[in-house]
Each structure stands twice: as structure tokens, then as C-alpha cells.
Amino acid sequence: MERITARYFIETPYAVEKAAQVLAGEQSSGTFVAVPGETEELKERFAARVEAITPVATVTTPAIPGATSETGTYHQAYVEVSWSIENFGYNLPTMVSTLQGNLYEITQFTGLKLMDLEVPRSFADHFRGPQFGIEGCRRLTDVQNRPLIGTIIKPSIGMTPAQTADLVKTLAEAGIDFIKDDELLSASANSPFEARVDTIMRVINDHADRTGKKVMYAFNLSDEIDSMLRRYEKIVASGGTCAMISLNSVGLAGVKKICDQGQLAIHGHRNGWGMLNRHPLLGIEFPAYQKLWRLAGVDQIHVNGIQNKFWESDDSVVRSIQAGLQPFLGGYSILPVVSSGQWGGQAPETYRRTQTTDLLYMAGGGIMAHPDGPAGGVAALRDAWEAAVEGLSVEEAAKRSPVFAKSVAKFGKKK
């Protein structure tokens, strides 16, 4: 029978082997004591199995509260555990309950993080995965051989539909590829969702009719499922190409329901990510996280950015980009979205470390606050990426591109 395997980073005051068995038992057929009915036959078929243990280190201070060590030491290790697919079938919420669920509350652990997971090939027969992915998003925006250049509507909330549409017009004329709602805005008192779609798509469609280029706008439809479906239909009827969902707020089942509609590229915003990942020994790592959303069908997913304004390290960002570009189930492609305090100055280091242009590269102030306005900001980002792919440094790129040199003069000192 096919099995799903999860890899954890754990810390425990007990013998690692014993703690791993507790994890396997708690998350499958067992409990804290033997119970009638848990026969050897049942355990053989449904019990989780500890497949591998790799010791890492022994420390004297626990990462999070849990059982107290009698010896004053806590053992860290990587543990691989597998489950028969019979336990939950192709049910993503139940699978996540199994792989994460109560195990974070087990007292035997003073640290536990889901690092990665592997699913059998049969999942590709039950989950369509991203309908657009990298190639589809490139086709919709008519962008090849460079990153998609995008930005975010700012102020995040408070603008009317007409004010937002005016900004979209400016950005479209500047040559932007992608624009999105902020995650804080879905529908507000002065910006009803339907009115915002109408006014923005009128601008985008007019621009496409004149130039042949259709800007991808990610409308944030995050809400309850019935409302999201109505909003989805509104975007489609208005000629839109993308919808945005706050993944952690809406949840797997809701996101999958929207992705299953199959007519719009889905921009997955991971706001709340720090809550899930910031502690080194608690939560989930991005390789596992992004696989869940690829199964649900998300086409684009946030990965933070090099030299970002948040807490995440450059190494973590690079690992996230690489994880998103790693082949999965024979073609579940997902477009990494680089954002957070980005401007052209990070392009050379981003390309040096990832060697890819398969990115949606988002800049807010880096575009809007350029000395030459949004048009200068978009041009500067394109020039920066062209130079990055050629192996040029920021200084060399600035010498070649006057518009990028203005970005360096304005934003370089801030970094």
C-alpha cells in the first residue's frame, strides 16, 4: 500500500527513538496506553512507522516548554515517519491533521517542526494542481525570459475604486506586468469588491485594447466560500485573469474550492507565515508548506525576498525559491513571488543565488517612489534584472542604466 512520508526536526528530553514512537502512535492508531481493539493486524495496516532517525545535537536549554529533562539535556534529531494512504485517502485536511495536528502538543517534545513531505504519484490522479503555474502566468502576461515585474496597491486600504483605477492606469502605462490588492483589502466601506473590479478592469481592458498587453491584476477575494465563488465569477465576467487568496486565513479546503474553478490564475499570499515558521523548532518549513498549496492548485506563492524588511534570512528565502521550483508530481509548477522591501538593487544577488528568472518580482516603493515615477521604477527593475542575468554588479548596472542609477541613489543608502 502506498505511503506518505513526513520529515520532522524534533527536540526531546527523552530517548529520540522513544519520542519518535510516541509521535507515530499519537498520529495514527495508538494512544498513551494500549487499548482493546488495537490488534497486531490493525497496527500492521494503519499504524504510522518510524522510517529513519538522524541525530543532530544535544542541548541544555529546551526550545519551547515541554517535559523537563532529568539529566538537563535535550536531544535534537531529524525523524522520518510514514503513514499508509489508507488512513486518510486523498483528503487534504485530514492528511494535514495527521502530519501536524496534536503532535505539537505532545509533552515529550520541546521542539517540533515539519520540514518536508513526500506523497505518492497517485496524488496526481486526484489533484489537478496549479492550472497555470509558471508557463501559464507567462502566457497570460506575455512575459518571457525575465521575471514578471509587479507591485502592490498602496495605501493598503482606504482608496476608492476610482482612485485605485487611476493608479492602475498609471502603472499600466508604465509597463507593469502584475498588480495586486493588499492582503488587508478585500472589500471595505469605501471600496466594495464589485465596484473595484468594474473600475479597474475597465482600465485594464482599455489598455489591452490599445496596446495588446493585458496587465494581470490579483483581486483579493478572500472571504467565506459562497462569497468567494461569487467574486470569482465577477472577475471572470469582467475579463480578469487572476484572483488572490490569503492562504492561511481561508484554509486548504476553501483555497482548493476556488482553484478547482480553473479559469483564473491563483495568487497565494502567505500572510501569517511568521506564526507558522519563525521559531526554528516549531511549525512548518516552506518545502512542506508549498507542496500542500500546490496540491490545492495555487499558481503563485510568496517567498519573501533577499535583504527583505522582515525577519527571514536570505538563506531561508533562497531555500524557499528553490523549493517552489523543484519538480513535483510530474509538473505541478508554481511561480515564486519575491516581495518585501524589494527594488532593483537585490536583483544581482537574487539571480546569483538562484540562477532563475522564473519569478514574480514585486516592488512597492521601489517602483512608486522612483525619482522618475512609476515608469522609471518599472524600467529600472527591468534594467537591473537584465544586468543581473549578465552577471553585472549593482555598480556596473548603474553605470549602464541611468534610470537604475537613480534607484541606487535613492534606495541604495537605505540598504
Kinemage of the C-alpha trace (Angstrom):
@kinemage 1
@onewidth
@group {chain A} dominant
@subgroup {mainchain}
@vectorlist {calphas} color= white
{ca met a 1} P 0.000 0.000 0.000
{ca glu a 2} L 1.252 3.499 -0.875
{ca arg a 3} L 2.589 5.621 1.961
{ca ile a 4} L 3.110 9.312 2.710
{ca thr a 5} L 6.361 10.253 4.439
{ca ala a 6} L 6.972 13.323 6.595
{ca arg a 7} L 10.327 14.606 7.832
{ca tyr a 8} L 10.445 16.395 11.191
{ca phe a 9} L 13.060 18.257 13.174
{ca ile a 10} L 12.422 17.358 16.814
{ca glu a 11} L 13.802 18.090 20.257
{ca thr a 12} L 13.049 15.897 23.272
{ca pro a 13} L 14.391 15.203 26.782
{ca tyr a 14} L 13.737 11.503 26.197
{ca ala a 15} L 15.476 8.970 24.005
{ca val a 16} L 14.817 10.068 20.447
{ca glu a 17} L 13.655 6.594 19.447
{ca lys a 18} L 11.044 6.591 22.213
{ca ala a 19} L 9.786 10.078 21.343
{ca ala a 20} L 9.516 9.168 17.664
{ca gln a 21} L 7.392 6.146 18.516
{ca val a 22} L 5.120 8.374 20.621
{ca leu a 23} L 4.688 10.652 17.588
{ca ala a 24} L 3.861 7.728 15.320
{ca gly a 25} L 1.392 6.257 17.782
{ca glu a 26} L -0.389 9.517 18.644
{ca gln a 27} L -0.868 10.381 14.977
{ca ser a 28} L -2.217 7.003 13.885
{ca ser a 29} L -3.757 4.039 15.700
{ca gly a 30} L -2.252 4.424 19.176
{ca thr a 31} L -2.790 6.468 22.321
{ca phe a 32} L -0.901 6.809 25.596
{ca val a 33} L -1.899 3.303 26.737
{ca ala a 34} L -2.718 0.034 24.996
{ca val a 35} L -6.446 -0.202 24.233
{ca pro a 36} L -8.703 -3.121 23.284
{ca gly a 37} L -9.092 -3.442 19.552
{ca glu a 38} L -5.607 -2.280 18.618
{ca thr a 39} L -4.674 -5.683 17.261
{ca glu a 40} L -1.409 -6.556 15.577
{ca glu a 41} L -3.308 -6.823 12.310
{ca leu a 42} L -4.740 -3.307 12.761
{ca lys a 43} L -1.357 -1.855 13.644
{ca glu a 44} L 0.287 -3.513 10.661
{ca arg a 45} L -2.232 -1.889 8.342
{ca phe a 46} L -2.865 1.526 9.918
{ca ala a 47} L -0.093 2.392 12.400
{ca ala a 48} L 2.465 5.008 11.407
{ca arg a 49} L 6.045 3.775 11.037
{ca val a 50} L 9.270 5.433 12.086
{ca glu a 51} L 11.400 5.091 8.960
{ca ala a 52} L 14.617 6.903 9.912
{ca ile a 53} L 16.268 8.844 12.738
{ca thr a 54} L 19.251 11.153 12.243
{ca pro a 55} L 20.724 12.628 15.466
{ca val a 56} L 21.707 16.313 15.217
{ca ala a 57} L 22.780 17.709 18.591
{ca thr a 58} L 22.291 17.675 22.368
{ca val a 59} L 21.467 20.975 24.104
{ca thr a 60} L 20.876 22.068 27.688
{ca thr a 61} L 18.054 24.566 27.154
{ca pro a 62} L 14.677 23.483 25.712
{ca ala a 63} L 13.431 25.355 22.660
{ca ile a 64} L 9.823 25.527 23.886
{ca pro a 65} L 8.015 24.378 27.056
{ca gly a 66} L 7.520 20.642 27.458
{ca ala a 67} L 8.693 17.786 29.622
{ca thr a 68} L 11.641 18.614 31.865
{ca ser a 69} L 14.818 16.637 31.392
{ca glu a 70} L 16.038 14.741 34.443
{ca thr a 71} L 19.580 14.897 33.083
{ca gly a 72} L 19.438 18.522 31.957
{ca thr a 73} L 19.889 17.588 28.304
{ca tyr a 74} L 17.584 17.717 25.269
{ca his a 75} L 18.197 15.729 22.107
{ca gln a 76} L 17.643 17.122 18.619
{ca ala a 77} L 17.192 14.891 15.573
{ca tyr a 78} L 15.570 14.548 12.169
{ca val a 79} L 12.866 11.898 12.170
{ca glu a 80} L 11.050 10.405 9.177
{ca val a 81} L 7.623 8.902 9.767
{ca ser a 82} L 5.294 7.322 7.198
{ca trp a 83} L 1.568 6.613 7.054
{ca ser a 84} L -0.454 4.353 4.816
{ca ile a 85} L -2.593 6.314 2.403
{ca glu a 86} L -5.466 4.142 3.651
{ca asn a 87} L -5.540 6.261 6.814
{ca phe a 88} L -6.938 9.360 5.089
{ca gly a 89} L -7.170 8.727 1.357
{ca tyr a 90} L -6.933 11.879 -0.759
{ca asn a 91} L -8.360 14.171 1.908
{ca leu a 92} L -6.003 17.133 2.372
{ca pro a 93} L -7.489 18.484 5.635
{ca thr a 94} L -7.325 15.060 7.275
{ca met a 95} L -3.831 14.493 5.908
{ca val a 96} L -2.687 17.769 7.490
{ca ser a 97} L -4.385 16.820 10.763
{ca thr a 98} L -2.328 13.643 10.643
{ca leu a 99} L 1.010 15.222 9.692
{ca gln a 100} L 0.702 18.165 12.114
{ca gly a 101} L -2.376 18.009 14.329
{ca asn a 102} L -1.952 17.138 18.007
{ca leu a 103} L 1.710 16.251 17.796
{ca tyr a 104} L 2.697 19.882 18.521
{ca glu a 105} L 1.037 19.480 21.907
{ca ile a 106} L 2.709 16.244 22.933
{ca thr a 107} L 4.651 16.880 26.128
{ca gln a 108} L 7.527 14.618 25.060
{ca phe a 109} L 8.636 17.297 22.590
{ca thr a 110} L 10.338 20.561 23.452
{ca gly a 111} L 10.553 21.337 19.742
{ca leu a 112} L 8.971 20.006 16.585
{ca lys a 113} L 8.853 21.281 13.005
{ca leu a 114} L 7.513 19.648 9.840
{ca met a 115} L 10.372 20.046 7.357
{ca asp a 116} L 9.164 18.283 4.216
{ca leu a 117} L 6.759 15.641 2.971
{ca glu a 118} L 6.534 13.184 0.108
{ca val a 119} L 3.317 11.926 -1.443
{ca pro a 120} L 2.865 9.008 -3.859
{ca arg a 121} L 2.401 9.530 -7.596
{ca ser a 122} L -1.262 8.573 -7.305
{ca phe a 123} L -1.934 12.049 -5.860
{ca ala a 124} L -1.566 13.398 -9.396
{ca asp a 125} L -4.657 11.386 -10.367
{ca his a 126} L -6.742 13.035 -7.639
{ca phe a 127} L -5.442 16.614 -7.538
{ca arg a 128} L -5.200 18.719 -10.701
{ca gly a 129} L -2.611 21.003 -9.139
{ca pro a 130} L -1.896 24.506 -10.477
{ca gln a 131} L -3.817 25.189 -13.688
{ca phe a 132} L -1.437 27.910 -14.871
{ca gly a 133} L 1.843 27.793 -12.939
{ca ile a 134} L 4.931 29.444 -14.406
{ca glu a 135} L 4.200 28.965 -18.111
{ca gly a 136} L 0.546 29.865 -17.781
{ca cys a 137} L 1.298 33.085 -15.906
{ca arg a 138} L 3.919 33.984 -18.519
{ca arg a 139} L 1.373 33.372 -21.262
{ca leu a 140} L -1.305 35.488 -19.578
{ca thr a 141} L 1.101 38.418 -19.119
{ca asp a 142} L 3.071 37.911 -22.356
{ca val a 143} L 6.377 37.969 -20.463
{ca gln a 144} L 9.242 35.674 -21.436
{ca asn a 145} L 12.927 35.379 -20.490
{ca arg a 146} L 12.735 37.696 -17.482
{ca pro a 147} L 10.849 37.929 -14.188
{ca leu a 148} L 7.324 39.282 -14.184
{ca ile a 149} L 7.511 42.772 -12.661
{ca gly a 150} L 4.749 43.531 -10.183
{ca thr a 151} L 3.594 45.911 -7.497
{ca ile a 152} L 1.020 46.283 -4.712
{ca ile a 153} L -1.714 48.866 -4.347
{ca lys a 154} L -0.675 51.321 -1.645
{ca pro a 155} L -2.126 52.759 0.572
{ca ser a 156} L -3.185 49.244 1.516
{ca ile a 157} L -6.717 50.286 2.405
{ca gly a 158} L -8.741 53.492 2.182
{ca met a 159} L -8.637 54.280 -1.542
{ca thr a 160} L -11.884 54.392 -3.515
{ca pro a 161} L -12.345 52.267 -6.645
{ca ala a 162} L -11.833 55.365 -8.805
{ca gln a 163} L -8.607 56.296 -7.016
{ca thr a 164} L -7.349 52.724 -7.332
{ca ala a 165} L -8.212 52.653 -11.034
{ca asp a 166} L -6.286 55.902 -11.579
{ca leu a 167} L -3.223 54.301 -10.006
{ca val a 168} L -3.692 51.154 -12.118
{ca lys a 169} L -3.836 53.334 -15.249
{ca thr a 170} L -0.538 54.976 -14.301
{ca leu a 171} L 1.091 51.607 -13.645
{ca ala a 172} L -0.255 50.017 -16.827
{ca glu a 173} L 1.101 52.897 -18.895
{ca ala a 174} L 4.418 52.470 -17.071
{ca gly a 175} L 4.664 48.923 -18.443
{ca ile a 176} L 3.889 46.923 -15.284
{ca asp a 177} L 3.098 43.210 -15.714
{ca phe a 178} L 1.237 42.493 -12.482
{ca ile a 179} L -0.647 44.413 -9.768
{ca lys a 180} L -2.347 43.059 -6.674
{ca asp a 181} L -4.651 44.140 -3.893
{ca asp a 182} L -3.033 44.297 -0.483
{ca glu a 183} L -3.979 41.399 1.776
{ca leu a 184} L -5.696 43.888 4.111
{ca leu a 185} L -8.254 44.768 1.448
{ca ser a 186} L -10.975 42.517 0.108
{ca ala a 187} L -13.992 44.793 0.428
{ca ser a 188} L -14.107 47.907 2.575
{ca ala a 189} L -16.700 50.584 3.343
{ca asn a 190} L -15.481 52.821 0.512
{ca ser a 191} L -14.253 50.105 -1.870
{ca pro a 192} L -16.883 47.420 -2.491
{ca phe a 193} L -15.404 44.426 -4.257
{ca glu a 194} L -17.680 44.529 -7.322
{ca ala a 195} L -17.191 48.262 -7.850
{ca arg a 196} L -13.424 47.885 -7.600
{ca val a 197} L -13.410 45.091 -10.168
{ca asp a 198} L -15.554 47.152 -12.558
{ca thr a 199} L -13.426 50.293 -12.432
{ca ile a 200} L -10.050 48.517 -12.517
{ca met a 201} L -10.944 46.099 -15.298
{ca arg a 202} L -12.301 48.953 -17.399
{ca val a 203} L -8.817 50.496 -17.267
{ca ile a 204} L -7.010 47.189 -17.859
{ca asn a 205} L -9.251 46.165 -20.750
{ca asp a 206} L -8.954 49.582 -22.401
{ca his a 207} L -5.170 49.416 -22.077
{ca ala a 208} L -5.138 45.898 -23.566
{ca asp a 209} L -7.286 47.007 -26.492
{ca arg a 210} L -4.878 49.871 -27.247
{ca thr a 211} L -1.557 48.104 -26.673
{ca gly a 212} L -2.149 44.373 -26.838
{ca lys a 213} L -0.752 43.919 -23.309
{ca lys a 214} L -3.132 42.840 -20.561
{ca val a 215} L -1.932 43.578 -17.059
{ca met a 216} L -2.590 40.770 -14.583
{ca tyr a 217} L -4.457 42.128 -11.549
{ca ala a 218} L -4.873 39.876 -8.496
{ca phe a 219} L -8.158 40.826 -6.833
{ca asn a 220} L -8.262 39.699 -3.197
{ca leu a 221} L -11.459 37.650 -2.984
{ca ser a 222} L -10.689 36.131 0.454
{ca asp a 223} L -13.961 35.585 2.324
{ca glu a 224} L -16.375 32.750 3.060
{ca ile a 225} L -16.709 30.191 0.271
{ca asp a 226} L -20.048 31.285 -1.241
{ca ser a 227} L -18.873 34.890 -1.356
{ca met a 228} L -15.539 33.899 -2.879
{ca leu a 229} L -17.301 31.952 -5.635
{ca arg a 230} L -19.486 34.962 -6.469
{ca arg a 231} L -16.445 37.223 -6.515
{ca tyr a 232} L -14.577 34.731 -8.685
{ca glu a 233} L -17.407 34.791 -11.238
{ca lys a 234} L -17.350 38.586 -11.195
{ca ile a 235} L -13.634 38.650 -12.048
{ca val a 236} L -14.111 36.156 -14.890
{ca ala a 237} L -17.101 38.026 -16.317
{ca ser a 238} L -15.120 41.284 -16.218
{ca gly a 239} L -12.204 39.840 -18.190
{ca gly a 240} L -9.795 39.419 -15.276
{ca thr a 241} L -7.041 36.821 -15.257
{ca cys a 242} L -6.119 36.421 -11.570
{ca ala a 243} L -7.508 36.187 -8.052
{ca met a 244} L -5.631 36.450 -4.781
{ca ile a 245} L -6.321 34.358 -1.680
{ca ser a 246} L -4.895 34.715 1.826
{ca leu a 247} L -3.946 31.065 2.177
{ca asn a 248} L -3.654 30.744 5.948
{ca ser a 249} L -6.895 32.650 6.576
{ca val a 250} L -9.046 30.786 4.052
{ca gly a 251} L -7.590 27.306 4.595
{ca leu a 252} L -6.901 24.308 2.373
{ca ala a 253} L -10.473 23.307 1.587
{ca gly a 254} L -11.564 26.840 0.722
{ca val a 255} L -8.493 27.536 -1.396
{ca lys a 256} L -8.866 24.252 -3.265
{ca lys a 257} L -12.532 25.022 -3.996
{ca ile a 258} L -11.508 28.279 -5.669
{ca cys a 259} L -8.551 26.745 -7.505
{ca asp a 260} L -10.802 23.971 -8.832
{ca gln a 261} L -12.790 26.546 -10.822
{ca gly a 262} L -9.797 26.610 -13.189
{ca gln a 263} L -10.398 29.898 -15.046
{ca leu a 264} L -8.119 32.289 -13.148
{ca ala a 265} L -4.515 32.126 -12.032
{ca ile a 266} L -4.470 31.990 -8.225
{ca his a 267} L -2.051 34.244 -6.343
{ca gly a 268} L -1.377 32.678 -2.936
{ca his a 269} L -0.485 35.191 -0.213
{ca arg a 270} L 1.043 33.572 2.854
{ca asn a 271} L 0.349 36.365 5.403
{ca gly a 272} L 0.691 34.814 8.843
{ca trp a 273} L 3.754 32.880 7.705
{ca gly a 274} L 5.856 34.053 10.649
{ca met a 275} L 3.363 32.491 13.035
{ca leu a 276} L 3.953 29.140 11.333
{ca asn a 277} L 7.689 29.332 10.732
{ca arg a 278} L 9.577 31.984 12.668
{ca his a 279} L 10.619 29.728 15.550
{ca pro a 280} L 13.381 27.343 14.408
{ca leu a 281} L 11.858 24.409 16.308
{ca leu a 282} L 8.137 24.960 15.897
{ca gly a 283} L 5.740 24.950 12.957
{ca ile a 284} L 6.411 24.085 9.329
{ca glu a 285} L 9.178 24.742 6.805
{ca phe a 286} L 8.466 26.093 3.344
{ca pro a 287} L 9.286 22.888 1.370
{ca ala a 288} L 6.385 21.128 3.098
{ca tyr a 289} L 4.132 24.191 3.133
{ca gln a 290} L 4.318 24.920 -0.582
{ca lys a 291} L 3.605 21.304 -1.517
{ca leu a 292} L 0.272 21.463 0.298
{ca trp a 293} L -0.719 24.553 -1.675
{ca arg a 294} L 0.496 23.084 -4.959
{ca leu a 295} L -1.792 20.119 -4.304
{ca ala a 296} L -4.646 22.563 -3.672
{ca gly a 297} L -3.909 24.222 -7.041
{ca val a 298} L -2.264 27.566 -6.219
{ca asp a 299} L -0.328 29.059 -9.168
{ca gln a 300} L 1.780 31.723 -7.412
{ca ile a 301} L 3.109 31.787 -3.839
{ca his a 302} L 5.019 34.313 -1.761
{ca val a 303} L 8.613 33.515 -0.742
{ca asn a 304} L 9.771 36.862 0.758
{ca gly a 305} L 12.911 38.416 -0.788
{ca ile a 306} L 16.659 38.919 -0.486
{ca gln a 307} L 17.565 41.658 2.037
{ca asn a 308} L 13.877 41.899 2.962
{ca lys a 309} L 12.297 44.163 5.559
{ca phe a 310} L 11.100 41.245 7.688
{ca trp a 311} L 12.885 38.691 9.892
{ca glu a 312} L 13.560 35.968 7.338
{ca ser a 313} L 17.174 35.314 6.371
{ca asp a 314} L 18.466 35.354 2.801
{ca asp a 315} L 19.320 31.661 3.122
{ca ser a 316} L 15.713 30.873 4.011
{ca val a 317} L 14.414 32.916 1.078
{ca val a 318} L 16.743 31.114 -1.341
{ca arg a 319} L 15.619 27.717 0.016
{ca ser a 320} L 12.005 28.758 -0.466
{ca ile a 321} L 12.572 29.810 -4.093
{ca gln a 322} L 14.394 26.563 -4.790
{ca ala a 323} L 11.623 24.540 -3.146
{ca gly a 324} L 8.987 26.241 -5.292
{ca leu a 325} L 10.928 25.500 -8.471
{ca gln a 326} L 11.598 21.864 -7.553
{ca pro a 327} L 9.617 19.458 -9.775
{ca phe a 328} L 6.618 17.958 -8.002
{ca leu a 329} L 4.304 15.188 -9.206
{ca gly a 330} L 5.486 15.497 -12.784
{ca gly a 331} L 4.562 19.117 -13.466
{ca tyr a 332} L 2.817 20.898 -10.585
{ca ser a 333} L 4.510 24.211 -11.439
{ca ile a 334} L 4.235 27.171 -9.059
{ca leu a 335} L 5.597 30.694 -9.580
{ca pro a 336} L 7.651 32.060 -6.618
{ca val a 337} L 6.621 35.608 -5.665
{ca val a 338} L 9.541 37.696 -4.402
{ca ser a 339} L 8.477 40.684 -2.276
{ca ser a 340} L 9.118 42.709 0.894
{ca gly a 341} L 11.262 45.835 0.565
{ca gln a 342} L 12.461 44.925 -2.930
{ca trp a 343} L 13.989 47.201 -5.577
{ca gly a 344} L 16.441 46.555 -8.384
{ca gly a 345} L 19.416 46.525 -6.014
{ca gln a 346} L 18.593 42.985 -4.836
{ca ala a 347} L 18.322 41.554 -8.363
{ca pro a 348} L 22.034 40.660 -8.826
{ca glu a 349} L 22.214 38.762 -5.528
{ca thr a 350} L 18.842 37.084 -6.113
{ca tyr a 351} L 19.938 35.809 -9.512
{ca arg a 352} L 23.430 34.865 -8.329
{ca arg a 353} L 21.984 32.640 -5.631
{ca thr a 354} L 19.021 31.164 -7.521
{ca gln a 355} L 20.056 31.235 -11.194
{ca thr a 356} L 16.453 31.706 -12.297
{ca thr a 357} L 14.203 34.346 -13.838
{ca asp a 358} L 11.086 32.254 -13.189
{ca leu a 359} L 9.897 34.735 -10.583
{ca leu a 360} L 7.202 37.313 -9.984
{ca tyr a 361} L 9.337 40.167 -8.652
{ca met a 362} L 7.246 42.567 -6.567
{ca ala a 363} L 8.285 46.099 -5.589
{ca gly a 364} L 6.079 48.699 -3.959
{ca gly a 365} L 8.111 51.752 -3.036
{ca gly a 366} L 10.860 50.524 -5.331
{ca ile a 367} L 8.529 51.342 -8.239
{ca met a 368} L 6.190 54.015 -6.930
{ca ala a 369} L 8.877 56.134 -5.226
{ca his a 370} L 11.344 56.172 -8.118
{ca pro a 371} L 12.529 59.731 -8.933
{ca asp a 372} L 11.097 59.357 -12.463
{ca gly a 373} L 7.792 57.992 -11.186
{ca pro a 374} L 6.310 54.515 -11.754
{ca ala a 375} L 7.537 54.354 -15.358
{ca gly a 376} L 11.077 54.910 -14.127
{ca gly a 377} L 10.591 52.333 -11.397
{ca val a 378} L 9.447 49.627 -13.818
{ca ala a 379} L 12.238 50.428 -16.296
{ca ala a 380} L 14.837 50.404 -13.532
{ca leu a 381} L 13.733 46.943 -12.370
{ca arg a 382} L 13.871 45.544 -15.873
{ca asp a 383} L 17.346 47.009 -16.426
{ca ala a 384} L 18.517 45.667 -13.070
{ca trp a 385} L 17.371 42.137 -13.925
{ca glu a 386} L 18.890 42.251 -17.387
{ca ala a 387} L 22.203 43.238 -15.800
{ca ala a 388} L 21.836 40.584 -13.090
{ca val a 389} L 21.443 37.805 -15.664
{ca glu a 390} L 24.580 39.087 -17.405
{ca gly a 391} L 26.490 38.832 -14.134
{ca leu a 392} L 26.906 42.554 -13.542
{ca ser a 393} L 27.119 44.083 -10.084
{ca val a 394} L 24.816 46.837 -8.849
{ca glu a 395} L 27.544 49.393 -9.546
{ca glu a 396} L 28.130 48.090 -13.070
{ca ala a 397} L 24.412 48.033 -13.774
{ca ala a 398} L 24.056 51.629 -12.582
{ca lys a 399} L 26.793 52.785 -14.947
{ca arg a 400} L 24.960 51.208 -17.871
{ca ser a 401} L 21.419 52.301 -16.946
{ca pro a 402} L 20.768 55.932 -15.928
{ca val a 403} L 17.251 55.084 -14.751
{ca phe a 404} L 18.578 52.309 -12.497
{ca ala a 405} L 21.329 54.641 -11.265
{ca lys a 406} L 18.554 56.868 -9.892
{ca ser a 407} L 17.181 53.879 -7.966
{ca val a 408} L 20.631 53.261 -6.488
{ca ala a 409} L 20.953 56.902 -5.480
{ca lys a 410} L 17.569 56.859 -3.739
{ca phe a 411} L 17.290 53.352 -2.294
{ca gly a 412} L 20.880 52.156 -2.060
{ca lys a 413} L 21.746 54.133 1.057
{ca lys a 414} L 18.658 52.793 2.843
{ca lys a 415} L 20.032 49.283 2.378
